[in-house]
Amino acid sequence: MLVSAVVSKSYPYFIIGAIFSDRNIEWCISKEVMSEYQHVLKREKFARYPDFSFKAESLLASIDTHSVVFVTETVLDILNDPDDNKFLKLAIACNATFLITGNTRDFTMSSFGQTRIITPKEYWEECYKEI
């Protein structure tokens, strides 16, 4: 979702802006997830997009400023891509209402515990259709 938010003004871009401006919503993060964000947003293949590096750094700084950090201690081996289990671990740690992801290949379930796993388009249409 983060790459999409940096590259184009689509659902992820609008969602991130709305989350950062709504004091009633918490962006939850763990050290593992933040490290993943940093790694993904620094991939060389995205350098072809205008100002990608600057926008990515700005987004990471905003996440760092506006997020609540959680420690994830749960051990999970549920998803086909083991690296993505960190997002489920974070959902447990922060009692997340939503896990918003465009990765429907690995996140095939619609929920995990109390957390709804939802695409950016579904989240936008459900939570911000009035905007």
N, CA, C and O atoms as CSV, one atom per row, in Angstrom:
chain,resi,resn,atom,element,x,y,z
A,1,MET,N,N,0.821,-1.186,0.000
A,1,MET,CA,C,0.000,0.000,0.000
A,1,MET,C,C,0.870,1.256,0.000
A,1,MET,O,O,0.509,2.255,-0.622
A,2,LEU,N,N,2.016,1.217,0.694
A,2,LEU,CA,C,2.852,2.409,0.781
A,2,LEU,C,C,3.413,2.830,-0.567
A,2,LEU,O,O,3.426,4.017,-0.893
A,3,VAL,N,N,3.875,1.871,-1.348
A,3,VAL,CA,C,4.423,2.206,-2.661
A,3,VAL,C,C,3.343,2.859,-3.515
A,3,VAL,O,O,3.594,3.870,-4.172
A,4,SER,N,N,2.157,2.291,-3.509
A,4,SER,CA,C,1.042,2.866,-4.275
A,4,SER,C,C,0.740,4.289,-3.830
A,4,SER,O,O,0.435,5.151,-4.654
A,5,ALA,N,N,0.824,4.534,-2.532
A,5,ALA,CA,C,0.549,5.873,-2.010
A,5,ALA,C,C,1.579,6.888,-2.479
A,5,ALA,O,O,1.255,8.061,-2.663
A,6,VAL,N,N,2.805,6.453,-2.673
A,6,VAL,CA,C,3.862,7.354,-3.113
A,6,VAL,C,C,3.813,7.571,-4.627
A,6,VAL,O,O,4.113,8.663,-5.108
A,7,VAL,N,N,3.440,6.543,-5.369
A,7,VAL,CA,C,3.481,6.580,-6.829
A,7,VAL,C,C,2.284,7.291,-7.437
A,7,VAL,O,O,2.434,8.007,-8.427
A,8,SER,N,N,1.098,7.109,-6.865
A,8,SER,CA,C,-0.089,7.687,-7.500
A,8,SER,C,C,-1.103,8.157,-6.469
A,8,SER,O,O,-1.084,7.742,-5.310
A,9,LYS,N,N,-1.976,9.023,-6.918
A,9,LYS,CA,C,-3.050,9.520,-6.058
A,9,LYS,C,C,-4.248,8.596,-6.204
A,9,LYS,O,O,-5.220,8.896,-6.897
A,10,SER,N,N,-4.139,7.453,-5.521
A,10,SER,CA,C,-5.174,6.433,-5.568
A,10,SER,C,C,-5.648,6.181,-4.138
A,10,SER,O,O,-5.328,6.946,-3.229
A,11,TYR,N,N,-6.408,5.112,-3.945
A,11,TYR,CA,C,-6.954,4.820,-2.611
A,11,TYR,C,C,-5.901,4.850,-1.508
A,11,TYR,O,O,-6.136,5.484,-0.479
A,12,PRO,N,N,-4.741,4.191,-1.673
A,12,PRO,CA,C,-3.747,4.246,-0.590
A,12,PRO,C,C,-3.312,5.670,-0.237
A,12,PRO,O,O,-3.150,5.997,0.939
A,13,TYR,N,N,-3.127,6.502,-1.235
A,13,TYR,CA,C,-2.745,7.892,-1.003
A,13,TYR,C,C,-3.815,8.616,-0.176
A,13,TYR,O,O,-3.501,9.301,0.798
A,14,PHE,N,N,-5.065,8.458,-0.571
A,14,PHE,CA,C,-6.160,9.123,0.142
A,14,PHE,C,C,-6.328,8.572,1.558
A,14,PHE,O,O,-6.599,9.327,2.492
A,15,ILE,N,N,-6.168,7.273,1.715
A,15,ILE,CA,C,-6.312,6.646,3.036
A,15,ILE,C,C,-5.250,7.160,3.993
A,15,ILE,O,O,-5.555,7.529,5.127
A,16,ILE,N,N,-4.013,7.185,3.541
A,16,ILE,CA,C,-2.932,7.640,4.414
A,16,ILE,C,C,-3.164,9.090,4.831
A,16,ILE,O,O,-2.983,9.431,5.999
A,17,GLY,N,N,-3.557,9.935,3.902
A,17,GLY,CA,C,-3.863,11.324,4.254
A,17,GLY,C,C,-4.980,11.427,5.264
A,17,GLY,O,O,-4.901,12.214,6.207
A,18,ALA,N,N,-6.024,10.635,5.072
A,18,ALA,CA,C,-7.163,10.657,5.993
A,18,ALA,C,C,-6.765,10.149,7.377
A,18,ALA,O,O,-7.179,10.711,8.391
A,19,ILE,N,N,-5.968,9.094,7.415
A,19,ILE,CA,C,-5.537,8.539,8.707
A,19,ILE,C,C,-4.687,9.549,9.468
A,19,ILE,O,O,-4.869,9.738,10.670
A,20,PHE,N,N,-3.762,10.194,8.770
A,20,PHE,CA,C,-2.902,11.156,9.449
A,20,PHE,C,C,-3.663,12.380,9.945
A,20,PHE,O,O,-3.237,13.029,10.900
A,21,SER,N,N,-4.771,12.696,9.313
A,21,SER,CA,C,-5.524,13.880,9.742
A,21,SER,C,C,-6.627,13.566,10.758
A,21,SER,O,O,-7.213,14.483,11.333
A,22,ASP,N,N,-6.911,12.301,10.981
A,22,ASP,CA,C,-7.973,11.907,11.913
A,22,ASP,C,C,-7.360,11.449,13.232
A,22,ASP,O,O,-6.752,10.381,13.305
A,23,ARG,N,N,-7.522,12.250,14.255
A,23,ARG,CA,C,-6.935,11.957,15.569
A,23,ARG,C,C,-7.568,10.733,16.248
A,23,ARG,O,O,-7.042,10.243,17.247
A,24,ASN,N,N,-8.681,10.242,15.717
A,24,ASN,CA,C,-9.351,9.086,16.304
A,24,ASN,C,C,-8.834,7.749,15.750
A,24,ASN,O,O,-9.255,6.678,16.187
A,25,ILE,N,N,-7.920,7.835,14.788
A,25,ILE,CA,C,-7.367,6.628,14.176
A,25,ILE,C,C,-5.892,6.530,14.532
A,25,ILE,O,O,-5.156,7.512,14.432
A,26,GLU,N,N,-5.462,5.347,14.946
A,26,GLU,CA,C,-4.054,5.113,15.235
A,26,GLU,C,C,-3.428,4.280,14.122
A,26,GLU,O,O,-3.980,3.261,13.709
A,27,TRP,N,N,-2.283,4.722,13.649
A,27,TRP,CA,C,-1.472,3.925,12.731
A,27,TRP,C,C,-0.532,3.149,13.646
A,27,TRP,O,O,0.327,3.736,14.305
A,28,CYS,N,N,-0.693,1.849,13.684
A,28,CYS,CA,C,0.112,1.006,14.562
A,28,CYS,C,C,1.325,0.482,13.809
A,28,CYS,O,O,1.245,0.149,12.627
A,29,ILE,N,N,2.432,0.415,14.503
A,29,ILE,CA,C,3.694,0.020,13.887
A,29,ILE,C,C,4.495,-0.800,14.891
A,29,ILE,O,O,4.336,-0.646,16.102
A,30,SER,N,N,5.334,-1.648,14.389
A,30,SER,CA,C,6.322,-2.350,15.212
A,30,SER,C,C,7.683,-2.085,14.583
A,30,SER,O,O,7.761,-1.593,13.457
A,31,LYS,N,N,8.736,-2.403,15.288
A,31,LYS,CA,C,10.074,-2.217,14.714
A,31,LYS,C,C,10.226,-3.054,13.449
A,31,LYS,O,O,10.815,-2.601,12.468
A,32,GLU,N,N,9.697,-4.268,13.472
A,32,GLU,CA,C,9.765,-5.160,12.305
A,32,GLU,C,C,9.052,-4.563,11.094
A,32,GLU,O,O,9.581,-4.580,9.983
A,33,VAL,N,N,7.863,-4.045,11.314
A,33,VAL,CA,C,7.079,-3.482,10.216
A,33,VAL,C,C,7.733,-2.205,9.694
A,33,VAL,O,O,7.798,-2.002,8.481
A,34,MET,N,N,8.213,-1.353,10.576
A,34,MET,CA,C,8.878,-0.126,10.127
A,34,MET,C,C,10.127,-0.463,9.319
A,34,MET,O,O,10.416,0.191,8.317
A,35,SER,N,N,10.854,-1.462,9.745
A,35,SER,CA,C,12.029,-1.898,9.001
A,35,SER,C,C,11.644,-2.377,7.600
A,35,SER,O,O,12.344,-2.092,6.628
A,36,GLU,N,N,10.541,-3.097,7.503
A,36,GLU,CA,C,10.026,-3.549,6.200
A,36,GLU,C,C,9.661,-2.355,5.326
A,36,GLU,O,O,10.017,-2.314,4.148
A,37,TYR,N,N,8.950,-1.381,5.901
A,37,TYR,CA,C,8.590,-0.181,5.152
A,37,TYR,C,C,9.845,0.506,4.598
A,37,TYR,O,O,9.895,0.874,3.425
A,38,GLN,N,N,10.852,0.671,5.457
A,38,GLN,CA,C,12.083,1.334,5.037
A,38,GLN,C,C,12.772,0.559,3.918
A,38,GLN,O,O,13.240,1.143,2.941
A,39,HIS,N,N,12.826,-0.736,4.068
A,39,HIS,CA,C,13.477,-1.587,3.064
A,39,HIS,C,C,12.753,-1.502,1.712
A,39,HIS,O,O,13.388,-1.307,0.675
A,40,VAL,N,N,11.445,-1.648,1.731
A,40,VAL,CA,C,10.659,-1.641,0.498
A,40,VAL,C,C,10.741,-0.286,-0.199
A,40,VAL,O,O,10.918,-0.224,-1.416
A,41,LEU,N,N,10.614,0.786,0.555
A,41,LEU,CA,C,10.596,2.113,-0.052
A,41,LEU,C,C,11.964,2.574,-0.550
A,41,LEU,O,O,12.060,3.596,-1.229
A,42,LYS,N,N,13.006,1.844,-0.226
A,42,LYS,CA,C,14.344,2.199,-0.715
A,42,LYS,C,C,14.786,1.323,-1.877
A,42,LYS,O,O,15.940,1.405,-2.298
A,43,ARG,N,N,13.907,0.496,-2.402
A,43,ARG,CA,C,14.267,-0.354,-3.533
A,43,ARG,C,C,14.576,0.499,-4.757
A,43,ARG,O,O,13.869,1.456,-5.074
A,44,GLU,N,N,15.638,0.125,-5.420
A,44,GLU,CA,C,16.132,0.871,-6.579
A,44,GLU,C,C,15.100,0.942,-7.713
A,44,GLU,O,O,15.054,1.928,-8.448
A,45,LYS,N,N,14.279,-0.096,-7.852
A,45,LYS,CA,C,13.330,-0.119,-8.974
A,45,LYS,C,C,12.312,1.014,-8.936
A,45,LYS,O,O,11.697,1.324,-9.956
A,46,PHE,N,N,12.128,1.634,-7.779
A,46,PHE,CA,C,11.161,2.728,-7.680
A,46,PHE,C,C,11.766,4.085,-8.034
A,46,PHE,O,O,11.047,5.082,-8.114
A,47,ALA,N,N,13.069,4.128,-8.245
A,47,ALA,CA,C,13.744,5.391,-8.568
A,47,ALA,C,C,13.261,5.988,-9.887
A,47,ALA,O,O,13.471,7.175,-10.137
A,48,ARG,N,N,12.625,5.192,-10.724
A,48,ARG,CA,C,12.145,5.710,-12.017
A,48,ARG,C,C,10.952,6.656,-11.864
A,48,ARG,O,O,10.625,7.402,-12.787
A,49,TYR,N,N,10.309,6.623,-10.703
A,49,TYR,CA,C,9.168,7.513,-10.465
A,49,TYR,C,C,9.681,8.871,-9.995
A,49,TYR,O,O,10.567,8.940,-9.143
A,50,PRO,N,N,9.125,9.954,-10.549
A,50,PRO,CA,C,9.584,11.296,-10.170
A,50,PRO,C,C,9.454,11.546,-8.668
A,50,PRO,O,O,8.405,11.299,-8.074
A,51,ASP,N,N,10.508,12.026,-8.081
A,51,ASP,CA,C,10.541,12.404,-6.656
A,51,ASP,C,C,10.199,11.259,-5.707
A,51,ASP,O,O,9.820,11.513,-4.564
A,52,PHE,N,N,10.322,9.997,-6.151
A,52,PHE,CA,C,9.938,8.869,-5.305
A,52,PHE,C,C,10.711,8.862,-3.989
A,52,PHE,O,O,10.121,8.691,-2.923
A,53,SER,N,N,12.008,9.044,-4.059
A,53,SER,CA,C,12.838,8.986,-2.859
A,53,SER,C,C,12.419,10.052,-1.846
A,53,SER,O,O,12.282,9.764,-0.657
A,54,PHE,N,N,12.217,11.274,-2.319
A,54,PHE,CA,C,11.789,12.355,-1.429
A,54,PHE,C,C,10.423,12.060,-0.815
A,54,PHE,O,O,10.235,12.218,0.391
A,55,LYS,N,N,9.471,11.632,-1.640
A,55,LYS,CA,C,8.123,11.326,-1.145
A,55,LYS,C,C,8.146,10.154,-0.171
A,55,LYS,O,O,7.434,10.162,0.833
A,56,ALA,N,N,8.960,9.153,-0.466
A,56,ALA,CA,C,9.066,7.985,0.416
A,56,ALA,C,C,9.641,8.386,1.773
A,56,ALA,O,O,9.140,7.957,2.813
A,57,GLU,N,N,10.678,9.196,1.765
A,57,GLU,CA,C,11.273,9.662,3.028
A,57,GLU,C,C,10.273,10.497,3.823
A,57,GLU,O,O,10.196,10.381,5.047
A,58,SER,N,N,9.512,11.332,3.131
A,58,SER,CA,C,8.480,12.131,3.810
A,58,SER,C,C,7.418,11.239,4.435
A,58,SER,O,O,6.982,11.475,5.561
A,59,LEU,N,N,7.005,10.213,3.698
A,59,LEU,CA,C,6.006,9.289,4.215
A,59,LEU,C,C,6.545,8.542,5.431
A,59,LEU,O,O,5.838,8.408,6.430
A,60,LEU,N,N,7.773,8.057,5.367
A,60,LEU,CA,C,8.369,7.358,6.507
A,60,LEU,C,C,8.467,8.268,7.729
A,60,LEU,O,O,8.223,7.829,8.854
A,61,ALA,N,N,8.820,9.523,7.512
A,61,ALA,CA,C,8.893,10.476,8.625
A,61,ALA,C,C,7.507,10.699,9.229
A,61,ALA,O,O,7.368,10.796,10.448
A,62,SER,N,N,6.492,10.781,8.386
A,62,SER,CA,C,5.124,10.959,8.882
A,62,SER,C,C,4.663,9.734,9.664
A,62,SER,O,O,4.027,9.863,10.711
A,63,ILE,N,N,4.980,8.561,9.162
A,63,ILE,CA,C,4.617,7.340,9.882
A,63,ILE,C,C,5.313,7.324,11.237
A,63,ILE,O,O,4.697,7.004,12.253
A,64,ASP,N,N,6.581,7.663,11.249
A,64,ASP,CA,C,7.339,7.688,12.501
A,64,ASP,C,C,6.726,8.666,13.497
A,64,ASP,O,O,6.664,8.387,14.694
A,65,THR,N,N,6.278,9.806,13.000
A,65,THR,CA,C,5.694,10.841,13.862
A,65,THR,C,C,4.283,10.510,14.318
A,65,THR,O,O,3.926,10.771,15.466
A,66,HIS,N,N,3.474,9.935,13.425
A,66,HIS,CA,C,2.049,9.749,13.693
A,66,HIS,C,C,1.653,8.341,14.153
A,66,HIS,O,O,0.469,8.079,14.363
A,67,SER,N,N,2.600,7.453,14.309
A,67,SER,CA,C,2.230,6.080,14.639
A,67,SER,C,C,2.461,5.763,16.108
A,67,SER,O,O,3.188,6.461,16.816
A,68,VAL,N,N,1.821,4.691,16.537
A,68,VAL,CA,C,1.993,4.175,17.887
A,68,VAL,C,C,2.783,2.874,17.752
A,68,VAL,O,O,2.404,1.984,16.991
A,69,VAL,N,N,3.891,2.773,18.503
A,69,VAL,CA,C,4.772,1.616,18.390
A,69,VAL,C,C,4.342,0.536,19.374
A,69,VAL,O,O,4.105,0.796,20.553
A,70,PHE,N,N,4.249,-0.693,18.846
A,70,PHE,CA,C,3.901,-1.857,19.649
A,70,PHE,C,C,5.021,-2.885,19.563
A,70,PHE,O,O,5.702,-3.001,18.544
A,71,VAL,N,N,5.197,-3.629,20.654
A,71,VAL,CA,C,6.144,-4.740,20.677
A,71,VAL,C,C,5.372,-5.995,20.325
A,71,VAL,O,O,4.328,-6.275,20.915
A,72,THR,N,N,5.881,-6.748,19.368
A,72,THR,CA,C,5.209,-7.977,18.945
A,72,THR,C,C,6.023,-9.172,19.427
A,72,THR,O,O,7.177,-9.349,19.039
A,73,GLU,N,N,5.412,-9.977,20.267
A,73,GLU,CA,C,6.117,-11.130,20.825
A,73,GLU,C,C,5.524,-12.457,20.376
A,73,GLU,O,O,6.115,-13.511,20.611
A,74,THR,N,N,4.369,-12.417,19.738
A,74,THR,CA,C,3.708,-13.633,19.282
A,74,THR,C,C,4.537,-14.290,18.181
A,74,THR,O,O,5.101,-13.607,17.326
A,75,VAL,N,N,4.605,-15.606,18.209
A,75,VAL,CA,C,5.270,-16.354,17.147
A,75,VAL,C,C,4.181,-16.902,16.233
A,75,VAL,O,O,3.282,-17.610,16.686
A,76,LEU,N,N,4.263,-16.575,14.951
A,76,LEU,CA,C,3.258,-17.015,13.977
A,76,LEU,C,C,3.931,-17.597,12.745
A,76,LEU,O,O,4.994,-17.142,12.323
A,77,ASP,N,N,3.295,-18.604,12.182
A,77,ASP,CA,C,3.712,-19.161,10.896
A,77,ASP,C,C,2.439,-19.558,10.165
A,77,ASP,O,O,2.108,-20.739,10.056
A,78,ILE,N,N,1.724,-18.540,9.661
A,78,ILE,CA,C,0.405,-18.756,9.073
A,78,ILE,C,C,0.407,-18.518,7.568
A,78,ILE,O,O,-0.161,-19.304,6.809
A,79,LEU,N,N,1.044,-17.437,7.139
A,79,LEU,CA,C,0.976,-17.023,5.747
A,79,LEU,C,C,1.998,-17.744,4.874
A,79,LEU,O,O,3.030,-18.206,5.361
A,80,ASN,N,N,1.702,-17.834,3.588
A,80,ASN,CA,C,2.620,-18.459,2.638
A,80,ASN,C,C,3.955,-17.737,2.585
A,80,ASN,O,O,5.003,-18.370,2.460
A,81,ASP,N,N,3.921,-16.411,2.679
A,81,ASP,CA,C,5.149,-15.629,2.734
A,81,ASP,C,C,5.452,-15.376,4.212
A,81,ASP,O,O,4.818,-14.520,4.828
A,82,PRO,N,N,6.403,-16.101,4.785
A,82,PRO,CA,C,6.672,-15.977,6.228
A,82,PRO,C,C,6.972,-14.558,6.678
A,82,PRO,O,O,6.681,-14.203,7.820
A,83,ASP,N,N,7.554,-13.727,5.797
A,83,ASP,CA,C,7.861,-12.339,6.160
A,83,ASP,C,C,6.604,-11.524,6.448
A,83,ASP,O,O,6.667,-10.543,7.189
A,84,ASP,N,N,5.473,-11.907,5.881
A,84,ASP,CA,C,4.239,-11.149,6.086
A,84,ASP,C,C,3.568,-11.451,7.423
A,84,ASP,O,O,2.648,-10.739,7.824
A,85,ASN,N,N,4.010,-12.481,8.105
A,85,ASN,CA,C,3.446,-12.783,9.426
A,85,ASN,C,C,3.641,-11.629,10.409
A,85,ASN,O,O,2.894,-11.513,11.380
A,86,LYS,N,N,4.635,-10.779,10.166
A,86,LYS,CA,C,4.886,-9.640,11.062
A,86,LYS,C,C,3.673,-8.705,11.134
A,86,LYS,O,O,3.445,-8.060,12.157
A,87,PHE,N,N,2.902,-8.633,10.053
A,87,PHE,CA,C,1.725,-7.768,10.042
A,87,PHE,C,C,0.596,-8.363,10.894
A,87,PHE,O,O,-0.142,-7.632,11.555
A,88,LEU,N,N,0.472,-9.678,10.870
A,88,LEU,CA,C,-0.515,-10.344,11.730
A,88,LEU,C,C,-0.104,-10.234,13.197
A,88,LEU,O,O,-0.945,-10.029,14.071
A,89,LYS,N,N,1.185,-10.371,13.456
A,89,LYS,CA,C,1.683,-10.221,14.827
A,89,LYS,C,C,1.372,-8.824,15.352
A,89,LYS,O,O,0.977,-8.663,16.507
A,90,LEU,N,N,1.549,-7.823,14.507
A,90,LEU,CA,C,1.237,-6.451,14.907
A,90,LEU,C,C,-0.262,-6.288,15.141
A,90,LEU,O,O,-0.668,-5.616,16.089
A,91,ALA,N,N,-1.079,-6.889,14.296
A,91,ALA,CA,C,-2.536,-6.810,14.469
A,91,ALA,C,C,-2.951,-7.368,15.829
A,91,ALA,O,O,-3.840,-6.822,16.481
A,92,ILE,N,N,-2.315,-8.443,16.252
A,92,ILE,CA,C,-2.594,-9.016,17.576
A,92,ILE,C,C,-2.160,-8.052,18.667
A,92,ILE,O,O,-2.917,-7.774,19.597
A,93,ALA,N,N,-0.944,-7.544,18.550
A,93,ALA,CA,C,-0.376,-6.691,19.601
A,93,ALA,C,C,-1.183,-5.420,19.827
A,93,ALA,O,O,-1.309,-4.960,20.962
A,94,CYS,N,N,-1.729,-4.848,18.760
A,94,CYS,CA,C,-2.432,-3.561,18.910
A,94,CYS,C,C,-3.951,-3.697,18.859
A,94,CYS,O,O,-4.669,-2.697,18.885
A,95,ASN,N,N,-4.438,-4.935,18.787
A,95,ASN,CA,C,-5.883,-5.153,18.686
A,95,ASN,C,C,-6.469,-4.363,17.522
A,95,ASN,O,O,-7.461,-3.650,17.675
A,96,ALA,N,N,-5.846,-4.501,16.366
A,96,ALA,CA,C,-6.237,-3.727,15.189
A,96,ALA,C,C,-7.648,-4.047,14.725
A,96,ALA,O,O,-8.073,-5.202,14.735
A,97,THR,N,N,-8.357,-3.023,14.325
A,97,THR,CA,C,-9.665,-3.191,13.712
A,97,THR,C,C,-9.491,-3.609,12.256
A,97,THR,O,O,-10.204,-4.482,11.761
A,98,PHE,N,N,-8.529,-2.972,11.570
A,98,PHE,CA,C,-8.272,-3.247,10.160
A,98,PHE,C,C,-6.792,-3.508,9.915
A,98,PHE,O,O,-5.923,-2.926,10.565
A,99,LEU,N,N,-6.532,-4.382,8.976
A,99,LEU,CA,C,-5.217,-4.523,8.355
A,99,LEU,C,C,-5.485,-4.242,6.885
A,99,LEU,O,O,-6.127,-5.034,6.196
A,100,ILE,N,N,-4.989,-3.108,6.416
A,100,ILE,CA,C,-5.256,-2.673,5.048
A,100,ILE,C,C,-4.076,-3.086,4.179
A,100,ILE,O,O,-2.944,-2.669,4.427
A,101,THR,N,N,-4.335,-3.901,3.165
A,101,THR,CA,C,-3.265,-4.383,2.306
A,101,THR,C,C,-3.762,-4.630,0.890
A,101,THR,O,O,-4.903,-5.039,0.672
A,102,GLY,N,N,-2.893,-4.377,-0.051
A,102,GLY,CA,C,-3.179,-4.719,-1.433
A,102,GLY,C,C,-2.652,-6.106,-1.775
A,102,GLY,O,O,-2.823,-6.577,-2.900
A,103,ASN,N,N,-2.017,-6.754,-0.821
A,103,ASN,CA,C,-1.412,-8.068,-1.032
A,103,ASN,C,C,-2.452,-9.173,-0.841
A,103,ASN,O,O,-2.439,-9.884,0.164
A,104,THR,N,N,-3.341,-9.307,-1.805
A,104,THR,CA,C,-4.390,-10.328,-1.711
A,104,THR,C,C,-3.879,-11.716,-2.065
A,104,THR,O,O,-4.578,-12.708,-1.855
A,105,ARG,N,N,-2.676,-11.793,-2.595
A,105,ARG,CA,C,-2.082,-13.098,-2.908
A,105,ARG,C,C,-1.706,-13.831,-1.624
A,105,ARG,O,O,-1.943,-15.033,-1.507
A,106,ASP,N,N,-1.120,-13.119,-0.658
A,106,ASP,CA,C,-0.700,-13.751,0.589
A,106,ASP,C,C,-1.737,-13.622,1.705
A,106,ASP,O,O,-1.869,-14.516,2.540
A,107,PHE,N,N,-2.466,-12.519,1.717
A,107,PHE,CA,C,-3.510,-12.319,2.727
A,107,PHE,C,C,-4.839,-12.758,2.118
A,107,PHE,O,O,-5.620,-11.934,1.644
A,108,THR,N,N,-5.081,-14.053,2.138
A,108,THR,CA,C,-6.266,-14.621,1.487
A,108,THR,C,C,-7.476,-14.658,2.402
A,108,THR,O,O,-8.597,-14.842,1.928
A,109,MET,N,N,-7.277,-14.490,3.690
A,109,MET,CA,C,-8.401,-14.529,4.620
A,109,MET,C,C,-9.014,-13.141,4.786
A,109,MET,O,O,-8.343,-12.129,4.586
A,110,SER,N,N,-10.280,-13.103,5.150
A,110,SER,CA,C,-10.956,-11.815,5.310
A,110,SER,C,C,-10.807,-11.249,6.720
A,110,SER,O,O,-11.100,-10.078,6.959
A,111,SER,N,N,-10.354,-12.079,7.642
A,111,SER,CA,C,-10.120,-11.608,9.002
A,111,SER,C,C,-9.091,-12.494,9.688
A,111,SER,O,O,-8.803,-13.612,9.262
A,112,PHE,N,N,-8.560,-11.951,10.755
A,112,PHE,CA,C,-7.618,-12.672,11.602
A,112,PHE,C,C,-7.913,-12.236,13.017
A,112,PHE,O,O,-7.573,-11.123,13.416
A,113,GLY,N,N,-8.555,-13.124,13.790
A,113,GLY,CA,C,-9.032,-12.718,15.105
A,113,GLY,C,C,-10.056,-11.623,14.938
A,113,GLY,O,O,-11.006,-11.768,14.168
A,114,GLN,N,N,-9.876,-10.537,15.647
A,114,GLN,CA,C,-10.820,-9.401,15.554
A,114,GLN,C,C,-10.466,-8.442,14.420
A,114,GLN,O,O,-11.191,-7.475,14.186
A,115,THR,N,N,-9.384,-8.689,13.728
A,115,THR,CA,C,-8.908,-7.774,12.697
A,115,THR,C,C,-9.457,-8.139,11.325
A,115,THR,O,O,-9.293,-9.269,10.864
A,116,ARG,N,N,-10.099,-7.191,10.682
A,116,ARG,CA,C,-10.555,-7.380,9.302
A,116,ARG,C,C,-9.410,-7.087,8.355
A,116,ARG,O,O,-8.741,-6.061,8.478
A,117,ILE,N,N,-9.189,-7.973,7.424
A,117,ILE,CA,C,-8.160,-7.788,6.405
A,117,ILE,C,C,-8.874,-7.308,5.154
A,117,ILE,O,O,-9.743,-7.991,4.614
A,118,ILE,N,N,-8.493,-6.125,4.706
A,118,ILE,CA,C,-9.290,-5.418,3.722
A,118,ILE,C,C,-8.366,-4.687,2.732
A,118,ILE,O,O,-7.287,-4.229,3.105
A,119,THR,N,N,-8.794,-4.588,1.496
A,119,THR,CA,C,-8.002,-3.872,0.493
A,119,THR,C,C,-8.179,-2.360,0.685
A,119,THR,O,O,-9.139,-1.922,1.319
A,120,PRO,N,N,-7.263,-1.578,0.143
A,120,PRO,CA,C,-7.429,-0.128,0.243
A,120,PRO,C,C,-8.760,0.357,-0.339
A,120,PRO,O,O,-9.406,1.226,0.247
A,121,LYS,N,N,-9.173,-0.188,-1.474
A,121,LYS,CA,C,-10.442,0.226,-2.083
A,121,LYS,C,C,-11.612,-0.097,-1.158
A,121,LYS,O,O,-12.497,0.738,-0.969
A,122,GLU,N,N,-11.629,-1.291,-0.584
A,122,GLU,CA,C,-12.710,-1.679,0.330
A,122,GLU,C,C,-12.740,-0.776,1.553
A,122,GLU,O,O,-13.808,-0.349,1.992
A,123,TYR,N,N,-11.559,-0.484,2.105
A,123,TYR,CA,C,-11.487,0.383,3.280
A,123,TYR,C,C,-12.017,1.775,2.959
A,123,TYR,O,O,-12.816,2.334,3.711
A,124,TRP,N,N,-11.565,2.329,1.837
A,124,TRP,CA,C,-11.999,3.676,1.455
A,124,TRP,C,C,-13.505,3.723,1.266
A,124,TRP,O,O,-14.174,4.624,1.774
A,125,GLU,N,N,-14.034,2.754,0.538
A,125,GLU,CA,C,-15.468,2.760,0.264
A,125,GLU,C,C,-16.311,2.549,1.515
A,125,GLU,O,O,-17.422,3.070,1.611
A,126,GLU,N,N,-15.794,1.798,2.460
A,126,GLU,CA,C,-16.527,1.566,3.696
A,126,GLU,C,C,-16.411,2.718,4.686
A,126,GLU,O,O,-17.394,3.081,5.330
A,127,CYS,N,N,-15.244,3.282,4.809
A,127,CYS,CA,C,-14.985,4.262,5.872
A,127,CYS,C,C,-15.014,5.717,5.415
A,127,CYS,O,O,-15.218,6.616,6.230
A,128,TYR,N,N,-14.814,5.957,4.124
A,128,TYR,CA,C,-14.695,7.344,3.650
A,128,TYR,C,C,-15.553,7.646,2.446
A,128,TYR,O,O,-15.296,8.627,1.748
A,129,LYS,N,N,-16.548,6.853,2.179
A,129,LYS,CA,C,-17.350,7.075,0.977
A,129,LYS,C,C,-18.071,8.415,0.978
A,129,LYS,O,O,-18.497,8.885,-0.077
A,130,GLU,N,N,-18.213,9.032,2.134
A,130,GLU,CA,C,-18.888,10.327,2.247
A,130,GLU,C,C,-17.984,11.486,1.823
A,130,GLU,O,O,-18.472,12.579,1.538
A,131,ILE,N,N,-16.682,11.255,1.782
A,131,ILE,CA,C,-15.732,12.344,1.501
A,131,ILE,C,C,-15.712,12.659,0.022
A,131,ILE,O,O,-14.976,13.546,-0.410
